[in-house]
Amino acid sequence: MIKIDTKKLRVAIIMGNAVMTKAIMICAGWYFGTKLDKQYGTEPYWMISLVVLAMILGVWFILFTAKRFKLTD
C-alpha cells in the first residue's frame, strides 16, 4: 500500500493553486492591456505594464500564501 505524506500533499495543492492564480493574473493583464492599447492606440505600453504588474502581484501572492499557511521556515 502506498503511504501518502499529507503535509507534502497539502503544500503541493496550496502552492499549485497560488501558481495557477499567478498564471491567470498574467493572462488577464495581457488581455486587458491589449484591449486598452487598441482603445487608446498606445501599443504595447498598457499590455507590458499590466503584465509586469501581474507578475509582481503574482510573486507577492505566492510569498503571502506560503507565509499564511506557514509553508516556509
Summary of the structure (lengths in Angstrom):
residues: 73
radius of gyration: 17.0
end to end distance: 31.0
largest distance: 61.3
contacts: 187
relative contact order: 0.16
helix: 81%
strand: 0%
